[in-house]
Amino acid sequence: MNKLRPFTAATFLLGPVIYLAAEAITAAAWKTPRYSYADNWISDLGSAKAGVFQGRELDSPLHVIMNAGFIVQGVLFGIATLLLSRTTSGRPRTFTAVTGIVTMIGYILVGTFHGSLQAQQNGTLPLHFTGATLAILGGNVLALVLGIRWRKTPQTRLIGLISIVLGAFGLASVTALFLTFNAGLPSGAIERCSVYTIVIWQFAVAVALLRNRAAFGAPRVAAAGASASD
């Protein structure tokens, strides 16, 4: 893992950077009406067709950039978590890898199938919402569960606490989003609270990987086995 540490950290950093850049560029190009970070959902930026959907007027001229951002973020998230899974063994290793892949699939679905009136009409809207659910739940659950595990070790206690707070807040936010849907609240801002927690977690893990080399080494079981064989 030590040799792959810079690459693992880089994938954790690059994904959210590309994702946030794609979001900012696409939102800035949305002129009529102006895109609202508070009221518009993130996936509105990826809508390939202009029109009214769920009461929101959509017109995203650079939707290709946003959808590419979703897909790239997902692929890099999957790669990063697969590499991260190598720092442990057994069920935690399997959980990390599988949850990372599930989250990756979610992002790819969101970037491939858009949330729009056209999607509702052609029957692909459920695929979009399935992708969003997998991505948001997958990323936040992974942060929460790994945080609980990391908190038990002194070297990873800080990143563990950060992960727990981010994962729990993200899950609470997505729950609030569903409970307050069509309640007149700024749903775009609430949705972002459940998505940006994943982005922040990726940055935090990247920093932890680079700063705390001793904490993210080879799996203990593997290391013990190697010692015994010597």
C-alpha positions in Angstrom: 0.0 0.0 0.0 2.9 2.4 0.8 3.9 2.4 -2.9 0.3 3.1 -4.0 -0.4 5.7 -1.3 0.3 8.8 -3.6 -1.8 7.3 -6.3 -4.6 6.5 -3.9 -4.5 10.0 -2.5 -4.5 11.4 -6.0 -7.6 9.6 -7.0 -9.4 10.7 -3.9 -8.4 14.3 -4.7 -8.9 14.3 -8.4 -12.5 13.0 -8.5 -14.0 15.7 -6.4 -11.9 18.5 -8.0 -13.2 17.4 -11.5 -16.8 17.0 -10.1 -16.9 20.5 -8.5 -15.3 22.1 -11.5 -17.8 20.5 -13.8 -20.6 21.7 -11.6 -19.3 25.3 -11.4 -18.7 25.5 -15.2 -22.1 24.0 -16.1 -24.0 26.2 -13.6 -22.3 29.4 -14.8 -23.4 28.6 -18.4 -27.0 28.3 -17.3 -28.4 31.8 -18.1 -32.1 31.6 -18.6 -33.3 31.1 -16.0 -30.3 31.5 -13.7 -29.2 28.3 -12.0 -29.9 28.3 -8.2 -27.7 26.4 -5.9 -30.4 26.6 -3.3 -33.4 25.6 -5.3 -32.1 23.6 -8.3 -31.0 20.0 -7.9 -27.5 19.0 -8.9 -28.8 16.7 -11.5 -30.7 19.5 -13.2 -27.3 20.5 -14.6 -27.1 17.2 -16.4 -30.5 17.4 -18.1 -30.1 17.1 -21.9 -33.4 18.7 -22.7 -34.8 22.1 -21.7 -38.3 22.2 -20.1 -40.1 22.1 -16.8 -39.5 19.2 -14.5 -41.0 18.8 -11.0 -41.8 22.5 -11.1 -38.2 23.6 -12.0 -37.4 25.1 -15.4 -34.4 23.3 -16.8 -32.0 24.7 -19.5 -28.5 23.4 -19.2 -26.4 24.1 -22.3 -23.3 22.4 -21.0 -25.0 19.3 -19.7 -22.4 17.1 -21.3 -19.7 18.6 -19.0 -21.8 17.9 -15.9 -22.6 14.3 -16.9 -18.9 13.7 -17.7 -18.1 15.1 -14.2 -20.6 12.6 -12.6 -19.0 9.7 -14.5 -15.4 10.6 -13.9 -16.1 11.2 -10.2 -17.7 7.8 -10.0 -14.9 6.0 -11.8 -12.2 7.6 -9.7 -14.2 7.0 -6.5 -14.4 3.3 -7.4 -10.6 3.1 -8.1 -9.8 5.0 -4.9 -11.9 2.8 -2.6 -10.6 -0.4 -4.2 -7.1 0.8 -3.4 -8.1 1.9 0.1 -9.6 -1.6 0.7 -6.1 -3.0 0.5 -5.3 -1.3 3.9 -7.4 -3.8 5.7 -8.5 -7.5 5.3 -11.5 -9.8 5.8 -15.0 -8.3 5.8 -13.9 -4.7 6.1 -11.9 -5.1 3.0 -14.8 -6.6 1.1 -17.2 -4.0 2.5 -15.0 -1.1 1.4 -14.5 -2.5 -2.1 -18.1 -3.5 -2.7 -19.6 -0.2 -1.3 -17.1 1.8 -3.4 -18.1 -0.1 -6.6 -21.8 0.4 -5.8 -21.2 4.1 -5.3 -19.3 4.2 -8.6 -22.2 2.6 -10.4 -24.6 5.1 -8.9 -22.5 8.1 -10.2 -22.3 6.5 -13.7 -26.1 5.9 -13.8 -26.7 9.6 -12.8 -24.3 10.8 -15.6 -25.9 8.5 -18.1 -29.6 8.8 -17.4 -30.8 12.3 -16.7 -33.5 13.8 -14.5 -36.0 15.5 -16.8 -39.5 15.4 -18.2 -38.2 13.5 -21.2 -36.7 10.8 -18.9 -40.0 10.6 -17.2 -41.8 10.0 -20.5 -39.3 7.5 -21.9 -39.1 5.5 -18.7 -35.4 6.1 -17.8 -36.2 8.3 -14.8 -36.1 5.4 -12.3 -32.6 4.6 -13.5 -31.5 8.2 -12.7 -33.1 8.1 -9.2 -31.6 4.6 -8.6 -28.2 6.0 -9.5 -28.6 9.0 -7.2 -29.7 6.8 -4.3 -26.7 4.4 -4.8 -24.2 7.2 -5.0 -25.5 9.3 -2.0 -26.2 6.4 0.3 -23.1 4.4 -0.8 -20.6 7.3 -0.3 -22.1 8.4 3.1 -22.5 4.9 4.5 -18.9 4.1 3.5 -17.6 7.2 5.3 -19.7 6.4 8.4 -18.7 2.8 8.7 -15.0 3.3 8.0 -15.1 6.2 10.4 -16.4 3.9 13.2 -13.6 1.5 12.4 -10.8 4.1 12.1 -11.9 5.8 15.4 -10.8 2.7 17.3 -7.1 3.2 16.4 -5.2 6.2 17.8 -3.4 6.9 14.5 -6.6 7.2 12.6 -8.9 8.6 15.3 -9.1 12.0 13.8 -10.0 10.9 10.3 -12.4 8.5 11.9 -14.2 11.2 13.8 -14.3 13.4 10.7 -15.7 10.5 8.7 -18.4 9.7 11.2 -19.6 13.3 11.3 -19.6 13.6 7.5 -21.3 10.3 6.9 -24.0 10.8 9.6 -24.7 14.4 8.4 -24.9 13.2 4.8 -27.4 10.5 5.7 -29.5 12.8 7.8 -29.5 15.3 4.9 -30.8 12.9 2.3 -33.4 11.7 4.8 -34.5 15.3 5.3 -34.6 15.8 1.5 -37.1 12.9 1.0 -39.2 14.0 4.0 -39.5 17.6 2.9 -39.9 17.1 -0.8 -42.3 19.6 -2.3 -42.5 21.4 1.1 -41.2 24.7 -0.2 -37.8 24.3 1.3 -34.5 24.9 -0.6 -34.2 21.3 -1.8 -31.1 22.0 -3.9 -29.3 23.1 -0.8 -30.5 20.1 1.2 -29.4 17.8 -1.5 -26.0 19.3 -1.6 -25.6 18.7 2.1 -25.9 15.0 1.3 -23.5 15.1 -1.7 -20.8 17.5 -0.6 -20.2 15.4 2.5 -18.9 12.7 0.2 -16.7 15.3 -1.6 -15.3 16.6 1.7 -14.7 13.1 2.9 -12.7 12.3 -0.2 -10.5 15.3 0.4 -10.1 14.4 4.1 -9.1 10.8 3.3 -6.5 12.0 0.7 -4.9 14.3 3.3 -4.9 11.5 5.9 -3.3 9.1 3.5 -0.5 11.6 2.8 0.1 12.7 6.4 -0.4 9.5 8.4 1.7 6.9 6.6 1.9 4.5 9.5 -1.9 4.3 9.9 -2.7 3.1 6.4 -0.2 0.3 5.9 -0.6 -3.3 4.9 -3.4 -5.3 6.5 -2.5 -6.6 9.9 -3.5 -10.1 9.1 -1.3 -10.1 6.0 1.6 -8.6 7.9 1.3 -11.2 10.7 1.3 -13.9 8.1 4.4 -12.6 6.5 6.2 -12.5 9.9 5.2 -16.0 10.6 6.5 -17.3 7.3 9.8 -15.6 7.9 
